[in-house]
């Protein structure tokens, strides 16, 4: 039974030209001989997907294939018919590979546009042991992704970190500078720290996906810092001066106005996160929690009753 070209490329029978091209590109990059040296199975697979693409990418050939079916089509059409006017070299260039060179290459003949035109030609001769060997153009290496969790302090003040990255058969240690003010969800790009290039091509890039670990006291929203502070009932009623912890370990004193209500936010201007790329610094907000005592002494209870009698 002849090969089903649609199944070979893994596309539906009503797939459009772009879907067919995309499927071929993916499979060709995977099974190309330069990426699978000495692998006969990959070599045969590459031949089959190229044959399928030569038919399905050509409107007239695809129409005949759909009309006749795979078995009849294979009986009626030779390799010469299938690859006639098929610009193999241009397809390979589109995939990022170089041409087959000049001279007496068995697969493509001379001239700038090498197409398969004669029955005596082998469309894969230049790829698999022909007189002219396949030459691959330099390609950039693969970009890599790395999830990096940092502390809230590191996100605010910046830091230098070292990560161990698995690359092929080795572990590479990379020094990273975390910029002050970076927020969760941002990406850091390290040029040339990705996968190795092919044929002396440039190395890929490394992208660090930043997340921020929870902090037991502080929270961050954009460039603002939030912290909660409990005060007594009398401090809320009469007002007070209280000490507020800061993210850098210092302490700042602020005034709580008399009559401050529960969940009131007091702004400490300019004590937040430094803005990146010249943006202004954020603020720190203190959320006031009024601590209502659950138990009172007898004396305290009598005093509160007197306050109640006074209308408080």
N, C-alpha and C positions, 0 to 999 in steps of 0.2 A: 504494500500500500504506500502511495506517495506521501511525501511530507505535507502536512497542512500548514501553509505559510502563516496563517493567522495565529495558529497555536504556537508556531515557532517563535513569533515575535511577542506572543502573549497579549494580543489585541483582539477586540471584537470585530466581527465581520463588517460592521458599519463604521469602523474607526475612520476618523478624518486623516488627511495627510500629515498634520502636525503630530497627532497621537502616534502614527506609525513611525515618523521620524524620531520622536522622543524615545519610543520603545527600542528602536534599532540602536540609537546612540547609547542607551544604557547598557544593552547587551554587548555591543561591540567594544565598549570600553572595558567591560568585565572579561571578555574572552579573547581580546586581542593578543596575538602571539608574543608581542614584546612584553606583555604583562604576565604571560604564562610560558616562559621559555621551556621548550622540551615537552610541553604538555600536549600530547596528541589529541586527547579528548577535547580540550579547549580549542585546538586548531580546527577539528571537525565541526565543532559547534559554531565557530566564527564563520566558516564556509557556509553553513546552513542558514544562519541568520542573514548573511550578506545576500545569498540567493533569494531568500524570502523578501528582503527589502528591495532588491533589484526588480522584482515583479510588482509588489504592492505599491511601490512609490511611483510607478509608471501607470498613468491612467488607462492606456490602451491594453497593456499587458494584464493589469488587474481585472479589467473588464472581461478579457478572454479567460482568465483564470476562474473568475466567478461563474462564467457561463458554462465552461467545460467541466469544472471540478478538478481536483488535484490529480487524480489518476490519468484522466484523458489529457490534461494539460501537459503532464510530464512526458506523455507519449508523443505529443504533437510538437513540443518545443524542446530544442536542444540547448546546451549551455551557451552556444553561440547566440541563439535567439534571446535567451534570458538576459544575457549581459550586453547585448548589442546597444551601443550608444549610452551605456551606463558609465558615468564619469566617476570611476572608483577613487581616483586620486583626490578629486575635489571633496568627495564624501569623507575621506580620511583626514583631509585638512580641516574640514568642519568639526571633526572630532578632536582636533588638537594634535594630530600626528603629521609628520612630514611626508613629502612625496617619495617616490621610489627611485629618484635619481634619473640620470640620462643614460644613453647608450643602448645596449641590446637587451634590455629587460624583457623577459619572456611574457610578462603579464600585460604590458601596457603599450609597447612600441614607442616610437619617438614623438616629438612634438610637444606643445604645451598642454594640450588637452588629451589625456590618455584615456581612451575608451576601448572596450572589448569589442572588436569588430570581426575577427576571423575565427573559424572553427578550430584552427590549429593552436590558438592561443589558450593558455591556462590563466584565468583571471586571478589566481592566487599564487602564480609561479614566483613572482617577486617577493611575496611574503614568506613563502615556505621553501626556501632553498633554490630560488631561481638565480639567474646569472647576476642580477643586481639585487643586493640585499636591502631590506626595508630600513629606512633611516627615520628615527623618531625625533621630532622637534623638541627642544627644551620645554618643559611644562612646570608651572608653579606647583609646589607641594600642596597637600590638603590642609585646609584650615581646621584647627582643633578648637574644641569647646571645653572649658573647665569651670566647674561651679565652686566659687570661693566664698566661704562664710567668714565674715569679719565681726569684731566686736563693735559696739556702739561708739566706744572711745576711738577706735581706729577709723571709723567712718567720719568722725568729726575732726580729729586732729591729724589724720593721715598716719601712715606707718610704712615700714619696709618689712616685707615678708619673703619667705622662701618656700616654694612649692616643688614637690617632686612629681615629674610628669613622665608617664610611661611612653616611650617612643620606640616602636618596633621591639628590638631585643635588649633595650637598655633603658635605664632610668636617668633622666636629666633633671638636675636641680636648676631652677630659674629664680632669680631675684626679682621681686616685684615691688614697685613703689606705689603705695595706695595714696592718691591725692586727698588732701583735706577737704571734707565737705561732700564726698561721694555718697550717693544714696542707694538704697536697695533697688534692684532692677536695672541698674546701669551696667554697661559693658566696658571693660578695659581691653584695648587691642594692643597686643605685643607683636610688632612687625618682625617677621622672620623666625618666630619661635614655634611655628607649626610643623607640619610634616615635611619630610625631605623632598626637594625638587627632583624631577625626573630628567635624565640626560643633562645634568648641570643646570637645571632650571632653578628659579628662585624658591626658597623655602616658603611654606605657607605661613599664615599668621595664627596666633593664639588669642582666643577671645575668652576673657574672664567674666563670668556671670556673677555679679555681686549680690550677696544677701547679707542681712545684718542679724546677728544673734540677739535674742531678747535680753534686756537688762533688768535686774531685780528692782531698781529704783526709778530709773529714767525711761522715758519713751520719746520717740522722735516722730514728728510729722512735718515732712518737707524740711525746711531749715529751722524749724522751731523745736525746742526741747521742753518736755513737760515733766513735772515732778509734783507729787502730792505731799502736803504738810498738815499734820493734825495740830489743832490748837484747842485750848480749853474753852468752856462755855463763857467764862468770865473774860478771857482774852478777846473773844469774839464780840462781847458786849462792850467792854471798856476800851478795846484797842490794845496793841502791844507791839513790841519790837522782837522779831524772831530770827533765828539763824537758819539759812537755807543751804543745803549741800549743793555743790557744783560738780559737774561731770569730771573736772580735772582734779578733784579731791579737795579743793578749797571750800571756804564757807563765806557766804555773803549775808549781811543783815538787812532786813527789809521791815518796813512798818506795816502793820495790819490796822486799818482804820477801825475806829469804834463802830459797832453795829454791823460788822462784816457777817454776811450770810453764808450758810453752808454751800459748798461747791463754787464759791466765788473764785475767779481766776485773777491773780495779780501778775502783771507783766513786768519782767525784768528786761528792759530794752537793750539789745545788742549782746546778750549773753547766750545766744543760740549758736547755730552751725554756720561756719564761714561759707559764703556763697562761692560756687565754682565759676571760673572764667570772669572774675571781676564783679560778680553779683554781690549785693549787700549781705551783711550778716543777719541771721535770724535772731529771734528772741527766746528767752526762757520764761515759761509760764508756771506759776505756782498755784496749784489747785488746793484751796483751803477746805479742810475737812473739820467741821466743828464736832468735838468729842463730847457727847452728852453722857454723863455718868449713869451707869445702870444701878448703882447702889449709893446711898447717902448715909452719912453718920446721923445720929439723932440731932446733933447741933446743926449740921448742914440742912437737914430736913426742916428744922424750925425756921432757919434763915430764908429758905426758899418759900415757905408758907407766908412769911412776912412780906416777901417781895410780891407774892401773889395778891396779898391783901392791898398792896400799893398799886395793883393794876399791871404788874410786869408779867 
